[in-house]
């Protein structure tokens, strides 16, 4: 009889543990799991780039996961954006949106913004380069040569034009080698061109006076003078790969159209090409070869 109360007490304790002892463990496990998920999410967000965050935000704007395009890496086990897959946010539209213009890819928008910023910075560099050359023309190395120079910004880039004046020729009549005056100008221009990495276009121009030398015309003369300038700049240290185009335009693009015989129409135009224009030039397909 003395042991009966103890056995009954033991059964009551066991019954109490069975009724209440497991619930706190389940709650604690749920809490630990939730905290682990929270800290994992915080780590992923902190390690994501701005573009990846924009993609994630765009994903959560959908009202249904079935709005996601096939191949998005969520439903089909593909690569995720966090692991480097291409973001396809242009199709992530809320349900019932009724179509309409689709938002741009976040990475595409970021790329456009970066491209616009690069163009803006390059234009600022070109403006600074133009200002420096103009300063040289006012009171620097080009002061006594300024009458033969004109500098402007064009859609292609920074253009430096060197032209003849009465008694101040850049080339001897019918010759393709620069005069000493032209050589002095090219020395300064070469120093300036070596401070940038942009490609260069050189164009030769003549006035409208017809060159009478057999089959040798203003076309050949303007092209040969442009090549003479290229050789001089190359000898002064400008890399051959910098030259994008060397061309002779004869009298087709006069500086002074109303006075086609003006000596200033005889000129060399050196253009420092903008980076985006240069890329566009490289993307253009080569001209098709004529049929045999």
PyMOL commands that set and color helices and strands:
alter all, ss='L'
color gray80, all
select helices_A, chain A and resi 4-20+23-47+50-59+65-67+81-83+89-91+106-139+143-148+180-193+218-235+240-242+263-265+275-283
alter helices_A, ss='H'
color red, helices_A
select strands_A, chain A and resi 149-153+157-163+200-205+243-248+267-273
alter strands_A, ss='S'
color yellow, strands_A
deselect
rebuild
show_as cartoon
